[in-house]
Each structure stands twice: as structure tokens, then as C-alpha cells.
């Protein structure tokens, strides 16, 4: 994975983990009190200053899901979150451990078609619409 593909000035870099289990993708439902509350997203979070993408995604998935990252792969897409300074990079991630909803209302594995039918956060919906097949 290329470290820190360029982001526009004034944007905050966010990583979203595209985790597969067979044909299914791991999605998490945002807590009601947060931005985009109740909507589904690929888990992840902000890259802290001085942090590499690999360290950031490992930290976020440990905090949110209680899993370890085995491998970080390619960036599959990137989208700005409308009305915010966030630019979200969707990256392939392999994990070890069984994900738990530590910071989300719920989590689950969904086929791409099932995922597209969920109420998705805007950038996650645009990402899923932009890819015909997720490697």
C-alpha cells in the first residue's frame, strides 16, 4: 500500500477497512449520537499526525472491533464525505480474530448486493456504487 496518497489541503485523512469473509464484506452501524448515526459503514477512522496508514488502521480496528490486522493491501477507492473535511480511503485489510461491536451499534458481514441495500453513510454508498466487483 502506498503511504499517504495525496490529500487535498484542509482535509482529514480517514481509512476505511474493506474486510472480506468469502464473498461478504464487514460493515458496522454507526452509533446514533455520531455523525451519520445509524448508517452503515466500512470500519476505520482518522489517521493521527505522524501515523502511517498501516499503524492507523491497526489501531482503529483494535479499538472498534477487537481484531488484529494481518495485512493492509491496495487502496480500492477514495471519496470525500460531503459537508465535512474528511477524505475517506477504502483499503483492503485482512484481519485475525472475530470482530466485535465495541464502538458500533452492530456489525455484520454482507454480500455487496446486501450491503448496497443497507442505509449506508454517503461515502460508503458512493464507494460501493463505484466498484463492480471488490477484489
VMD Tcl script that draws the C-alpha trace (Angstrom):
set ca {
  {0.00 0.00 0.00}
  {1.36 3.41 -0.92}
  {1.78 5.51 2.18}
  {-0.30 8.65 2.33}
  {-1.57 9.14 -1.17}
  {-2.01 12.88 -1.54}
  {-4.97 14.51 0.16}
  {-6.21 17.99 -0.62}
  {-5.13 20.79 1.73}
  {-7.51 21.18 4.68}
  {-8.77 17.61 4.50}
  {-8.56 14.98 7.22}
  {-7.39 11.55 6.09}
  {-9.69 8.68 7.12}
  {-9.13 4.99 6.39}
  {-12.00 2.57 5.84}
  {-11.15 -1.14 6.04}
  {-12.58 -3.38 3.33}
  {-12.53 -6.73 5.15}
  {-13.80 -9.82 3.33}
  {-15.06 -13.14 4.56}
  {-15.60 -15.16 1.41}
  {-17.91 -13.05 -0.76}
  {-19.12 -10.97 2.21}
  {-17.85 -7.59 3.43}
  {-17.61 -6.41 7.04}
  {-19.80 -3.38 7.77}
  {-20.53 -1.59 11.02}
  {-23.53 0.51 12.05}
  {-22.60 3.93 13.41}
  {-23.82 4.83 16.91}
  {-26.94 7.02 16.89}
  {-25.20 10.00 18.53}
  {-22.36 10.26 15.96}
  {-22.22 11.93 12.54}
  {-24.21 9.72 10.14}
  {-25.68 7.95 13.20}
  {-27.49 4.70 12.43}
  {-25.95 4.40 8.97}
  {-23.67 1.54 7.97}
  {-20.01 1.99 7.06}
  {-16.76 0.20 6.49}
  {-14.97 0.34 9.88}
  {-11.92 2.53 10.36}
  {-11.04 6.04 11.38}
  {-8.80 9.07 11.21}
  {-5.06 8.89 10.66}
  {-3.36 10.75 13.53}
  {-0.48 13.17 12.81}
  {2.77 11.28 12.24}
  {0.96 7.93 11.99}
  {1.37 5.62 8.98}
  {-1.71 4.18 7.29}
  {-0.80 0.67 8.49}
  {-0.46 1.79 12.12}
  {-3.65 3.88 11.92}
  {-5.85 1.09 10.54}
  {-4.42 -1.43 13.04}
  {-5.15 0.96 15.93}
  {-8.67 1.75 14.73}
  {-9.67 -1.89 14.13}
  {-8.30 -2.90 17.52}
  {-10.29 -0.11 19.23}
  {-13.51 -0.61 17.24}
  {-13.59 -4.37 16.65}
  {-11.00 -6.00 18.92}
  {-9.17 -7.57 15.97}
  {-5.57 -7.53 14.75}
  {-4.53 -6.56 11.23}
  {-2.67 -9.27 9.34}
  {-2.21 -7.36 6.07}
  {-3.03 -3.98 4.56}
  {-3.44 -4.11 0.79}
  {-4.35 -1.77 -2.01}
  {-6.44 1.37 -1.88}
  {-9.65 0.47 -3.72}
  {-11.16 3.95 -3.83}
  {-11.38 7.33 -2.15}
  {-14.30 9.68 -1.59}
  {-14.88 12.97 0.21}
  {-17.51 12.93 2.96}
  {-19.99 15.63 1.90}
  {-20.16 18.60 4.25}
  {-17.05 17.64 6.22}
  {-13.26 17.88 5.94}
  {-12.93 14.07 5.74}
  {-11.48 12.24 2.74}
  {-12.03 8.51 3.10}
  {-9.60 5.99 1.61}
  {-11.06 2.48 1.23}
  {-8.26 -0.07 1.72}
  {-8.12 -3.86 1.58}
  {-7.44 -5.28 5.04}
  {-7.02 -8.86 6.27}
  {-7.70 -9.40 9.98}
  {-7.24 -12.06 12.63}
  {-9.77 -12.58 15.39}
  {-13.55 -12.39 15.48}
  {-14.88 -8.82 15.12}
  {-16.99 -7.44 17.99}
  {-19.09 -4.26 18.02}
  {-17.00 -2.39 20.62}
  {-17.84 1.12 19.36}
  {-20.66 0.46 16.87}
  {-24.35 -0.30 17.35}
  {-23.97 -3.50 15.29}
  {-21.62 -5.24 12.85}
  {-22.12 -7.89 10.21}
  {-20.85 -9.48 7.03}
  {-22.90 -8.70 3.92}
  {-22.57 -9.54 0.25}
  {-22.02 -6.45 -1.91}
  {-25.67 -6.56 -3.04}
  {-26.90 -6.89 0.56}
  {-24.58 -4.03 1.57}
  {-25.92 -1.76 -1.19}
  {-29.44 -2.31 0.19}
  {-28.46 -1.05 3.68}
  {-28.75 2.59 4.73}
  {-25.10 3.49 4.11}
  {-23.06 6.53 5.07}
  {-22.69 8.74 1.95}
  {-19.05 7.97 1.11}
  {-19.55 4.25 1.72}
  {-22.56 4.25 -0.61}
  {-20.54 6.05 -3.31}
  {-17.66 3.59 -2.88}
  {-19.93 0.54 -3.25}
  {-21.65 2.12 -6.27}
  {-18.29 2.83 -7.90}
  {-16.96 -0.73 -7.79}
  {-18.45 -3.51 -9.86}
  {-16.51 -6.21 -8.04}
  {-14.40 -5.97 -4.93}
  {-11.20 -8.00 -5.30}
}
mol new
graphics top color blue
foreach p $ca { graphics top sphere $p radius 0.5 }
foreach p [lrange $ca 0 end-1] q [lrange $ca 1 end] { graphics top cylinder $p $q radius 0.2 }
display resetview
